[in-house]
Structures are given as C-alpha cells and as structure tokens.
Amino acid sequence: MISLITLYLQTQLMKLPKILLAKTPTIKNTGQMLELMPRAISSLDAHIDNGLQRLKSCASRLYHQLLSVLAWHVVFGIIQ
C-alpha cells in the first residue's frame, strides 16, 4: 500500500513542473497587476479627493444661495 502511495506522489511531483510552467503567464500577469496597484490606488484617491472638493464647493454655493433667498423673504415679509 505504501508503495502505491509513494508511486502516486512521485507521479504527481513529476507533473508539478509542467503545471507550474503552464501557470507562468498567469503568475507574471498577477505580478504586473500587483506592481500597478499602488499607482492605480493613488490615482483613484486623487480623483475621489477632487470629487469631494467639488462637492464641498457646490454644497457651499447652494448654502449661500439658500441664505440669500431666505434673507430676501425676510426683507420682503414673506417669512415672519
């Protein structure tokens, strides 16, 4: 029984280089993607920061416009 297991394991070990060789392109692509990730994350972070700044600016403008409209309503007695 042990010899059958040993034979099976030896057969599997002999197949291992072929299996790894077949996976080499995938491994290389994964490595390239991992190398690009910091730049991609940095770029995404910059875009998010830019979007948040624009949103903050837009919200500020809307707030000031609302204050202006409310002030006019108070001045003309629409709101008491």
Secondary structure by P-SEA (a helix, b strand, c coil): caaaaaaaaaaaaaaaaaaaaaaaaaaaaaaaaaaaaaaaaaaaaaaaaaaaaaaaaaaaaaaaaaaaaaaaaaaacccc
